Amino acid sequence: MFRLTRRCAAVGACLMALATLGCAHARAQGGMTAAGQSVATDSQSGRVSATSIQPLSTHPAFDYFDDFDANPDIPTPKSVLGYEIGDAFTPAANIRRYLEAVASASDRVKLRMYGLTNERRELMTLVVSSPKNLARLDDILARNRELADPRGTSAARAKEIISSNPAIVWFSYNVHGNEASSSEAAMQVVYTLAAGRNKEIRDILDDVVLVVDPMVNPDGRDRYVNWYNQVVAAGQGRNASPDAAEHFEPWPGGRTNHYYFDLNRDWLWLTQVESQQRLAVYQTVLPQLHIDYHEQGTRSPYFFGVGAEPHNQNIPDETMRWVEKYGAANAKVFDARGLVYATKERFDYLYPGYGKVLPVYHGAIGMLCEQAGHGAAGLAVDIEGDFTLTLRQRSLHHYLTGLSYLETTAANRTAQLERFRRFFVDSMKPEEGEATAFVIDAENDPALLGRVWDLCAAQGIEIETLDTDSAIAGLTSYKPGGEVGEASEGSWVIRTAQPMGHLVKAVFEKETVVSDPDTYDITAWSLPVVFGLRASFTNEPMHAATTRLTSWSAPKAPLTGEGEVAVIVDANQHRFPVAVGIAVKNNIFARFTGGDVTTADGETFGPGSLIVHTIRNSPESMQAFVDGCLDAGLNVHRVGTGMTSAGFVLGANDNGLFELPRVLLVRGAPTSGNSFGQHWWLLDVEQPIPHTVVSADRLE
């Protein structure tokens, strides 16, 4: 027994020594954090004692206006959650539970569900304003949309709307799931506006309608929050040492959505269900101000205001002046509290698909807020010097900018609405030398035209069709070769003289002007180039006769030809990979063309096209394959002979046997989460092909 006890003591001493070595740079500190929190740390390990962490009072930290006067009938966060904002991370379901409680108790709040994520978490908005404004909300939104289309709204009508309509503000929280402080701040903002009886709050609610999206990415949030709550010790609580496990997320992290897509890059392309459902609601609201809440590295200052160059040349100068105006107002709020902040750095306005930039093209002043923290901060993390960054502080800083944005908007309600109206008036007037129209050939692959239609319809971009074959001055192809001069009947015309003209130019222009090559992120996105379309553009006045296209759907894919020897699916179709997936699913025996092949009835198919002989497949499999291809919009051609008029005969060895792919998709470290997610979504949603996902640690 004695020897065993000594051995255990020795092991314990070794473990303590290893812990000390592993945390060699952990600092011993104590006293008060910047938020006034009592923290005591072990001098050897840097660990925070659970008993030393005292919950922080929400007063005065979350009191934007002095002497906050709260309606006691409105539930506080603590009364529902069991803790103050900043003392714990709140799972998505509990955020919803609290916001539902506030909406039920307050006549200033309306909660609306607008969709579901892939993991079936609910997406929601809260509309917060005075009871009088909420009672006529539909009318306010309808009048606001009138301002966004100057073609049907006279100057006198616009003046009438501006004189009586409140300004509209939209706050987007937690688009990156592991940037989790903003959803905590969202609850505190909603509580303040729902419960506050101060005159300043009542005045804001009279002049502003606020839309709050508390969790743009609840799947990513819960991935992070659930992991964090699992890894934090129940006994000693959070550990502020930067070496602690709770500051190192496992693969893939909580930043992204279910398919590991970065939703902050998806506002334009709308590939993900969260983006698609959110923009549909956003289009009905069209706020004058949109704030995109984020977090960055733990040692960074708080960022707001104007970012670095380059700015997209299609953003009006007036928009950027308003960005500076709001940033200056935030600076006053932070200066009054001695808080550190930055502006005019890193975050540019070049790529139109960011959450702070796409709303600009819908008439908003789009702005970014970046708080230090991110997935590495946890509930508390020690930073250089004697400073501990806490979730309470992170939430507070987002709370402060939120109230500042609302206060500034209320004070400038009329000017904001006037600017909003001017944005759309100016968008109807392309400047000399700019593109006036983009033309998309009607003979493009219907699947690609469908992508263009869906994107334009979702973004409010209008499309017209040419009534006849037309000569168009200055019409120039996107491909090398210069002017093409004319376009065929039925081609799509997208004019820049339309309410969404600024966005049309930003998305369709062949080349983007980049004033500073040191950009933050994405630098190329021209839609016709990305989709590989036959397209052209002109900078000359566009006089050709056109008709507005109000609806469109891809024509039903045809089953052409005659005979029962084989069917052929041309590889030169955008959705051809779907045919491969259908072949795999139905265990189809097939060949692929080794070069261009022209059938006996004169149809030509490119290399790699699928040849499916009837005799080598069961009738059920053949029918399932053909039906699946047609349902996917793929043309299928029947032939009655294996002979061809050009190229190899169908059964020739030069048309190789098609080996059904068995796709193995590897996830987990050391693979890239983004790369895995893109391939996963491609194979699962965009171009479905049966596949098996395996963990990297299962590979030998």
C-alpha positions in Angstrom: 0.0 0.0 0.0 2.8 2.4 0.9 4.6 1.7 -2.4 1.3 2.3 -4.4 0.7 5.6 -2.6 4.2 6.8 -3.3 3.8 5.8 -7.0 0.5 7.7 -7.3 2.1 10.7 -5.7 5.0 10.5 -8.2 2.6 10.3 -11.1 0.6 13.2 -9.9 3.8 15.3 -9.5 4.8 14.4 -13.0 1.4 15.4 -14.4 1.6 18.7 -12.5 5.1 19.3 -13.9 3.9 18.6 -17.4 1.0 20.9 -17.0 3.4 23.7 -15.7 5.7 23.1 -18.7 2.8 23.1 -21.2 1.5 26.4 -19.9 4.9 28.0 -19.6 3.8 31.3 -20.8 0.6 31.4 -18.7 0.7 34.5 -16.6 -0.1 34.7 -12.9 -2.6 37.5 -12.3 -5.4 38.5 -10.1 -7.6 41.5 -9.2 -10.2 42.9 -11.4 -10.8 42.5 -15.2 -11.6 45.5 -17.3 -15.3 44.7 -16.9 -15.0 44.8 -13.1 -15.0 41.1 -12.6 -13.2 39.5 -9.7 -10.7 36.9 -10.9 -8.2 34.9 -9.0 -5.7 32.6 -10.8 -3.3 29.9 -9.7 0.3 31.2 -9.9 1.5 27.9 -11.4 -1.1 27.0 -14.0 -2.9 30.2 -14.7 -6.2 28.5 -14.1 -9.2 30.4 -12.9 -10.9 29.1 -9.7 -14.6 28.5 -10.2 -15.4 30.0 -6.8 -13.6 33.3 -7.7 -15.8 34.0 -10.8 -18.7 36.3 -9.7 -21.5 36.9 -12.2 -21.5 40.5 -13.4 -24.5 42.7 -12.9 -26.1 44.1 -16.1 -26.1 47.5 -14.4 -24.4 49.7 -15.3 -22.5 47.7 -18.0 -25.6 47.4 -20.3 -27.0 50.8 -19.5 -26.5 52.8 -22.7 -28.7 55.7 -21.4 -28.1 56.8 -17.8 -30.5 55.3 -15.2 -32.2 52.7 -17.4 -35.9 52.5 -16.4 -37.2 49.0 -17.1 -40.7 47.8 -17.3 -40.8 44.9 -14.8 -43.4 43.0 -16.9 -40.8 42.3 -19.6 -38.7 39.2 -18.7 -34.9 39.9 -18.3 -32.5 37.5 -19.8 -31.6 36.1 -16.4 -35.2 35.4 -15.5 -35.5 33.0 -18.5 -32.0 31.8 -19.0 -30.9 31.6 -15.4 -27.8 33.7 -15.8 -26.8 37.2 -16.9 -25.7 37.9 -20.5 -22.0 37.1 -20.7 -21.9 34.6 -17.9 -22.4 31.6 -20.3 -22.9 30.8 -24.0 -26.5 30.4 -24.9 -27.6 27.5 -27.2 -29.8 28.4 -30.1 -32.9 26.8 -28.6 -32.6 28.9 -25.5 -32.0 32.1 -27.4 -35.3 31.4 -29.2 -37.0 30.6 -25.8 -35.9 34.0 -24.4 -36.9 36.0 -27.5 -40.3 34.3 -27.6 -40.8 35.2 -24.0 -40.0 38.9 -24.7 -42.3 38.9 -27.8 -45.1 37.4 -25.8 -44.8 40.1 -23.0 -44.1 43.2 -25.1 -46.3 45.1 -27.6 -43.1 46.5 -29.0 -41.8 43.2 -30.5 -43.0 40.8 -33.2 -41.2 37.5 -33.7 -41.4 35.8 -37.1 -40.0 32.5 -38.2 -38.7 32.7 -41.8 -37.2 29.3 -42.4 -35.2 26.3 -41.4 -31.6 25.3 -41.6 -30.3 22.0 -43.0 -30.2 20.7 -39.4 -33.8 22.0 -38.9 -33.0 24.8 -36.6 -35.4 27.7 -37.0 -34.4 31.0 -38.6 -36.2 34.0 -37.2 -36.4 37.8 -37.1 -37.8 40.1 -34.5 -39.3 43.4 -35.5 -38.9 46.0 -32.7 -40.6 49.4 -32.8 -43.3 51.4 -31.1 -46.8 49.8 -30.9 -48.1 52.4 -33.2 -45.5 51.5 -35.9 -46.0 47.8 -35.5 -49.8 48.2 -35.9 -49.1 49.6 -39.4 -46.0 47.7 -40.2 -47.2 46.3 -43.6 -48.1 49.8 -44.7 -44.7 51.1 -43.6 -42.9 48.4 -45.5 -45.0 49.0 -48.6 -44.3 52.7 -48.5 -40.7 52.1 -48.0 -40.6 49.9 -51.1 -42.2 52.8 -53.1 -39.1 54.8 -52.4 -37.0 52.0 -53.9 -38.6 52.3 -57.3 -38.5 55.9 -58.6 -40.3 54.9 -61.8 -43.7 54.7 -60.1 -43.1 57.2 -57.3 -43.3 60.9 -58.0 -41.1 63.4 -56.1 -44.3 64.6 -54.3 -45.2 61.1 -53.2 -41.7 60.4 -52.1 -41.7 63.6 -50.0 -45.0 62.5 -48.4 -43.6 59.1 -47.5 -40.3 60.5 -46.1 -42.2 62.9 -43.9 -44.1 60.2 -42.1 -42.3 56.8 -42.4 -39.8 55.6 -39.8 -36.4 54.6 -40.9 -35.7 50.9 -41.0 -32.6 49.2 -39.5 -31.5 45.6 -39.8 -29.0 43.9 -37.4 -27.5 40.5 -38.6 -25.9 38.6 -35.7 -23.8 35.5 -35.7 -23.3 34.7 -39.4 -20.1 32.9 -38.3 -21.2 30.5 -35.6 -18.1 30.6 -33.4 -18.2 34.4 -33.3 -20.8 33.9 -30.6 -20.9 37.1 -28.6 -23.2 38.9 -31.0 -26.2 36.7 -30.3 -25.8 37.3 -26.6 -25.8 41.0 -27.4 -28.9 40.6 -29.6 -30.9 39.4 -26.6 -29.7 42.4 -24.5 -30.6 44.9 -27.3 -34.1 43.4 -27.7 -34.6 43.5 -23.9 -33.5 47.1 -23.7 -35.9 48.2 -26.4 -38.8 46.1 -25.2 -38.5 47.0 -21.5 -37.0 50.6 -21.6 -39.3 53.4 -20.4 -36.7 56.1 -20.9 -37.7 58.9 -23.2 -34.6 58.3 -25.4 -35.7 54.7 -26.0 -39.3 55.7 -26.8 -38.1 58.3 -29.2 -36.0 55.8 -31.0 -38.9 53.4 -31.3 -41.1 56.1 -32.8 -38.5 56.9 -35.5 -37.0 53.5 -36.2 -38.3 50.0 -37.1 -35.5 47.6 -36.1 -35.3 44.1 -37.6 -33.1 41.7 -35.6 -31.9 38.4 -37.1 -30.4 37.0 -33.8 -28.7 34.0 -35.4 -28.0 34.0 -39.1 -26.2 30.7 -38.6 -27.7 28.7 -35.7 -26.2 25.4 -36.9 -22.7 26.8 -36.7 -23.4 28.5 -33.4 -24.6 25.3 -31.8 -21.6 23.4 -33.1 -19.4 25.8 -31.3 -21.5 26.4 -28.1 -22.2 22.7 -27.6 -18.5 21.9 -28.0 -17.4 24.6 -25.6 -20.0 23.7 -22.9 -18.8 20.1 -23.2 -15.1 20.9 -22.8 -15.3 23.4 -20.0 -14.8 21.7 -16.6 -18.0 21.7 -14.5 -16.1 22.0 -11.2 -13.5 24.8 -11.8 -15.4 26.5 -14.6 -13.9 28.5 -17.4 -10.1 28.7 -17.8 -8.6 32.0 -19.0 -5.2 30.5 -19.8 -4.7 30.8 -23.6 -3.2 27.3 -23.4 -6.5 25.7 -22.2 -8.3 23.3 -24.4 -11.4 25.4 -24.5 -9.6 28.0 -26.6 -8.8 25.5 -29.5 -11.8 24.4 -31.5 -11.7 21.0 -33.1 -12.1 20.5 -36.9 -14.1 22.0 -38.6 -14.9 24.7 -36.0 -18.2 26.5 -35.7 -17.7 29.3 -38.2 -19.6 27.7 -41.1 -23.0 26.2 -41.7 -24.1 22.6 -42.0 -22.2 22.2 -45.3 -19.2 24.2 -43.9 -20.0 27.1 -46.2 -19.0 30.6 -45.2 -22.4 32.3 -45.2 -20.7 35.8 -45.2 -19.6 35.1 -48.8 -23.0 33.8 -49.9 -25.2 37.0 -49.9 -24.8 37.3 -53.6 -24.8 33.7 -54.9 -27.4 32.3 -52.5 -26.1 28.7 -52.7 -27.2 27.9 -49.1 -30.7 27.6 -47.7 -30.0 30.2 -45.0 -29.1 32.8 -47.6 -32.0 32.0 -49.9 -34.6 32.3 -47.1 -33.1 35.3 -45.5 -32.8 37.4 -48.7 -36.5 36.7 -49.5 -37.4 38.4 -46.2 -34.8 41.1 -46.6 -36.3 42.1 -50.0 -39.6 42.9 -48.4 -38.0 45.1 -45.8 -35.1 47.0 -47.6 -33.6 48.8 -44.6 -31.8 52.0 -44.7 -29.0 50.6 -42.5 -27.7 47.1 -42.2 -25.1 46.0 -39.6 -23.2 42.8 -40.0 -21.8 41.6 -36.6 -18.6 39.6 -36.4 -15.6 38.8 -34.2 -11.9 38.7 -35.0 -8.6 37.7 -33.3 -8.5 38.0 -29.5 -5.8 40.7 -29.6 -7.6 43.0 -32.1 -9.4 46.3 -31.3 -13.1 46.7 -32.0 -13.6 47.7 -35.6 -16.3 49.8 -37.1 -16.7 52.5 -39.8 -14.9 52.8 -43.1 -12.7 49.9 -44.1 -9.6 50.0 -46.2 -9.4 50.5 -50.0 -10.4 49.3 -52.4 -14.0 50.2 -52.5 -16.1 49.0 -55.4 -16.5 51.8 -57.9 -20.3 51.0 -58.2 -20.9 52.1 -54.6 -22.0 55.8 -54.5 -19.7 58.2 -52.7 -22.6 59.3 -50.6 -22.9 55.8 -49.2 -19.3 55.9 -47.9 -19.9 59.3 -46.4 -22.7 57.9 -44.3 -20.5 55.0 -43.3 -18.1 57.6 -41.9 -20.9 59.4 -40.2 -22.0 56.3 -38.3 -18.4 55.4 -37.5 -17.9 58.8 -36.0 -21.0 58.4 -33.8 -19.7 55.0 -32.6 -16.3 56.6 -31.8 -18.0 59.1 -29.5 -19.7 56.3 -27.6 -16.5 54.3 -27.2 -14.4 57.4 -26.3 -16.8 58.2 -23.5 -16.1 54.8 -22.0 -12.4 54.7 -22.8 -12.7 51.8 -25.1 -10.2 50.9 -27.8 -11.4 50.8 -31.5 -10.1 50.9 -35.0 -11.4 52.1 -38.4 -10.2 52.6 -41.9 -8.3 49.3 -42.0 -8.3 45.8 -43.5 -12.0 45.4 -44.4 -12.7 46.7 -47.9 -15.9 47.2 -49.9 -14.8 45.5 -53.1 -16.5 42.1 -53.3 -20.3 42.5 -53.5 -21.2 39.3 -51.7 -20.3 40.1 -48.2 -22.9 40.7 -45.5 -21.8 44.3 -45.1 -21.6 45.0 -48.9 -24.5 43.3 -50.7 -27.1 45.3 -48.6 -25.4 48.5 -50.0 -26.6 47.6 -53.5 -30.1 47.3 -52.0 -30.0 50.8 -50.8 -28.7 50.4 -47.3 -25.7 51.8 -45.5 -23.9 48.5 -45.0 -21.5 48.3 -42.1 -19.3 45.8 -40.4 -18.6 45.4 -36.6 -15.7 43.2 -35.6 -15.2 42.5 -31.9 -12.1 40.8 -30.5 -12.9 37.2 -29.5 -13.8 34.6 -32.1 -13.7 30.9 -31.3 -10.5 31.2 -29.3 -11.8 33.5 -26.6 -14.3 31.3 -24.8 -15.9 32.8 -21.7 -12.6 34.5 -20.8 -9.1 34.5 -22.1 -5.9 36.3 -20.9 -4.4 38.8 -23.2 -1.0 40.6 -23.1 -0.5 42.7 -20.0 -3.0 42.3 -17.2 -6.1 42.1 -19.3 -8.7 39.3 -19.5 -11.1 39.5 -22.4 -14.5 38.2 -21.3 -17.7 37.2 -23.1 -19.4 40.0 -21.1 -17.1 42.6 -22.5 -17.5 41.3 -26.1 -21.3 41.3 -25.8 -21.3 44.8 -24.2 -19.3 46.3 -27.1 -21.7 44.9 -29.7 -24.6 46.2 -27.5 -23.1 49.7 -27.5 -22.7 49.9 -31.2 -26.2 48.6 -31.7 -27.7 51.4 -29.5 -25.4 53.9 -31.2 -26.6 52.9 -34.7 -30.2 53.2 -33.6 -29.7 56.6 -31.9 -27.9 58.0 -34.9 -30.5 56.7 -37.3 -33.4 58.2 -35.3 -31.6 61.5 -35.2 -31.1 61.5 -38.9 -34.4 59.8 -40.0 -35.4 62.2 -42.7 -31.9 62.5 -44.2 -31.5 58.7 -44.3 -34.8 58.3 -46.1 -33.9 61.0 -48.6 -30.5 59.4 -49.2 -32.3 56.0 -49.7 -34.5 57.6 -52.3 -31.6 59.2 -54.1 -29.7 55.9 -54.3 -32.4 54.4 -56.5 -32.9 57.5 -58.5 -29.2 57.6 -59.3 -29.2 53.9 -60.2 -31.5 54.7 -63.1 -28.9 57.0 -64.7 -25.8 55.1 -65.9 -22.8 57.4 -66.2 -21.3 58.1 -69.7 -18.9 55.4 -70.7 -20.4 52.8 -68.4 -22.1 49.7 -69.5 -25.8 50.3 -70.4 -26.8 46.7 -71.0 -25.7 43.1 -70.8 -27.0 40.5 -73.3 -27.1 36.8 -72.6 -27.6 34.5 -75.6 -30.9 32.6 -75.4 -29.1 29.4 -76.7 -27.1 29.0 -73.5 -27.6 25.8 -71.5 -31.1 26.1 -69.8 -29.6 25.0 -66.5 -27.2 27.9 -66.6 -30.0 30.3 -67.6 -31.9 29.0 -64.7 -29.0 29.9 -62.4 -29.0 33.4 -63.8 -32.8 33.8 -63.5 -32.9 32.6 -59.9 -30.1 34.9 -58.8 -31.5 37.9 -60.6 -35.1 37.3 -59.4 -33.9 36.9 -55.8 -31.8 40.1 -56.0 -34.6 42.1 -57.6 -32.7 42.5 -60.9 -35.0 42.9 -63.9 -34.5 40.9 -67.2 -36.0 41.7 -70.6 -36.0 39.7 -73.8 -35.3 40.9 -77.4 -38.4 41.0 -79.5 -36.5 40.3 -82.7 -33.0 39.8 -84.0 -31.4 43.2 -83.3 -28.4 45.2 -84.3 -27.0 46.7 -81.1 -24.4 49.4 -81.3 -21.1 48.6 -79.5 -22.2 45.1 -78.6 -19.0 43.3 -77.5 -18.5 39.6 -76.5 -17.0 38.7 -73.2 -14.7 36.3 -75.1 -11.9 37.5 -77.3 -12.9 38.7 -80.7 -14.3 42.2 -80.2 -17.7 43.5 -81.3 -20.4 41.1 -82.3 -22.8 43.8 -83.3 -26.1 41.9 -83.1 -28.1 39.6 -80.8 -30.8 37.1 -81.7 -34.5 37.1 -80.8 -35.2 35.9 -77.3 -31.8 36.8 -75.9 -31.9 38.2 -72.4 -31.2 41.9 -71.9 -30.2 43.2 -68.4 -30.2 47.0 -68.5 -28.2 49.0 -66.0 -30.9 51.7 -65.9 -33.1 50.0 -63.4 -33.5 50.3 -59.6 -30.9 47.6 -59.0 -28.6 49.1 -61.6 -25.6 49.5 -59.2 -25.7 45.8 -58.5 -26.2 44.9 -62.1 -22.9 46.7 -63.0 -21.1 45.2 -60.0 -22.1 41.7 -60.8 -22.1 41.6 -64.6 -19.2 43.9 -65.6 -16.4 42.0 -67.3 -13.6 43.6 -65.2 -13.6 45.1 -61.8 -11.6 48.2 -61.1 -9.3 47.6 -58.2 -7.7 50.7 -56.9 -5.5 48.9 -54.4 -4.2 45.3 -55.0 -4.0 44.6 -51.3 -7.5 43.4 -51.0 -9.1 41.6 -48.1 -10.5 38.6 -50.0 -12.3 37.8 -53.2 -11.3 39.7 -56.3 -13.1 38.1 -59.3 -16.8 37.3 -59.8 -18.1 38.5 -63.2 -21.3 36.4 -63.5 -21.2 35.7 -67.3 -17.6 34.5 -66.9 -18.2 32.5 -63.8 -21.1 30.6 -65.5 -19.3 30.3 -68.8 -22.1 32.0 -70.7 -22.2 33.2 -74.3 -22.8 36.8 -73.4 -22.0 40.4 -74.5 -22.3 44.0 -73.3 -22.5 47.5 -74.7 -21.6 50.9 -73.4 -23.8 52.6 -76.1 -27.5 53.6 -75.7 -29.7 50.5 -76.0 -32.6 51.1 -78.4 -33.6 47.6 -79.3 -37.2 46.5 -78.7 -37.6 44.3 -75.6 -40.3 42.9 -73.4 -40.0 42.5 -69.6 -39.6 38.9 -68.5 -41.8 38.5 -65.4 -41.4 34.7 -65.0 -39.3 32.0 -66.5 -38.7 28.3 -66.1 -36.4 25.9 -67.9 -38.1 24.1 -70.8 -38.9 20.5 -70.2 -35.9 18.3 -71.2 -36.8 16.4 -74.4 -36.5 12.7 -75.1 -35.5 12.8 -78.8 -34.7 10.3 -81.5 -36.2 6.9 -82.2 -35.1 3.3 -81.6 -34.3 1.0 -78.7 -30.6 0.2 -79.3 -29.3 2.8 -76.9 -29.7 6.2 -75.3 -27.1 8.9 -75.3 -26.7 11.8 -72.8 -24.5 14.6 -74.1 -21.6 15.5 -71.8 -21.9 19.2 -72.9 -24.7 19.9 -70.5 -24.2 21.8 -67.2 -25.9 19.1 -65.2 -24.3 16.1 -66.8 -22.7 15.0 -63.5 -26.2 14.3 -62.3 -26.5 11.7 -65.1 -23.4 10.1 -63.7 -25.0 10.0 -60.3 -28.2 8.4 -61.7 -26.1 5.8 -63.5 -24.4 4.9 -60.3 -27.6 4.8 -58.3 -29.2 2.4 -60.9 -26.0 0.4 -61.5 -26.1 1.2 -65.2 -23.7 -0.5 -67.7 -22.5 2.2 -70.1 -19.7 3.5 -72.4 -18.4 7.0 -72.9 -17.7 8.5 -76.3 -13.9 8.7 -77.0 -14.4 11.7 -79.3 -17.1 13.6 -81.2 -19.7 11.2 -82.4 -22.5 11.9 -84.9 -25.3 9.4 -84.9 -27.0 8.0 -88.0 -29.8 10.5 -87.5 -27.4 13.4 -87.5 -27.1 14.3 -83.8 -23.6 15.1 -82.6 -22.3 14.4 -79.1 -19.1 15.6 -77.5 -16.3 13.5 -75.9 -17.3 11.8 -72.6 -21.0 11.5 -73.4 -22.7 8.5 -71.9 -23.9 5.6 -74.2 -26.3 3.3 -72.5 -27.1 0.1 -74.5 -30.5 -1.3 -73.8 -29.4 -4.9 -74.1 -26.9 -4.5 -71.2 -29.3 -3.1 -68.7 -32.7 -4.2 -67.2 -35.8 -2.5 -68.5 -36.4 -1.1 -65.0 -32.9 0.3 -64.7 -33.1 1.8 -68.2 -36.5 3.5 -67.4 -35.2 4.8 -64.1 -32.1 6.2 -65.8 -34.0 7.9 -68.6 -36.7 9.3 -66.2 -34.1 10.6 -63.8 -32.1 12.4 -66.5 -35.2 14.0 -67.9 -36.4 15.1 -64.4 -32.9 16.7 -63.9 -33.3 18.7 -67.1 -30.9 16.6 -69.2 -31.6 15.9 -72.8 -31.7 12.2 -73.7 -31.4 10.9 -77.3 -32.6 7.5 -78.5 -30.9 5.6 -81.3 -32.0 2.6 -83.4 -28.6 1.6 -84.6 -25.1 1.4 -83.3 -23.7 2.7 -86.6 -22.7 6.4 -86.7 -22.3 8.9 -89.6 -19.1 10.3 -88.0 -16.8 9.1 -85.2 -16.6 5.7 -83.6 -19.5 3.3 -83.8 -21.3 3.2 -80.5 -20.0 -0.2 -79.4 -16.4 0.4 -80.5 -13.6 -0.2 -78.0 -12.6 3.5 -78.6 -15.7 4.3 -76.7 -14.4 3.1 -73.4 -16.3 1.2 -70.8 -17.7 3.6 -68.2 -16.6 2.4 -64.7 -19.2 3.5 -62.2 -17.3 5.8 -59.8 -17.2 4.9 -56.1 -16.7 8.3 -54.5 -15.0 8.4 -51.1 -15.0 11.9 -49.5 -12.6 12.4 -46.6 -13.5 14.7 -43.7 -11.6 15.7 -40.6 -8.1 17.0 -39.9 -5.8 17.6 -41.7 -8.3 18.3 -44.6 -9.7 21.8 -45.1 -13.2 22.1 -43.6 -14.2 24.6 -46.3 -12.9 22.4 -49.1 -14.6 19.3 -47.7 -17.8 21.2 -47.3 -17.8 22.5 -50.9 -17.3 19.0 -52.2 -19.9 17.6 -49.9 -22.5 20.1 -51.0 -21.5 19.6 -54.6 -22.0 15.8 -54.4 -25.0 16.0 -52.1 -27.0 18.9 -53.4 -25.8 20.7 -56.6 -24.8 17.7 -58.7 -25.9 14.6 -56.7 -23.6 11.6 -57.0 -23.7 8.7 -54.5 -20.7 9.0 -52.2 -19.4 7.8 -48.8 -18.0 10.2 -46.3 -15.2 8.8 -44.1 -13.1 10.3 -41.3 -9.4 11.0 -42.1 -8.3 9.0 -39.0 -9.9 5.9 -40.6 -7.4 5.9 -43.5 -4.2 3.9 -43.3 
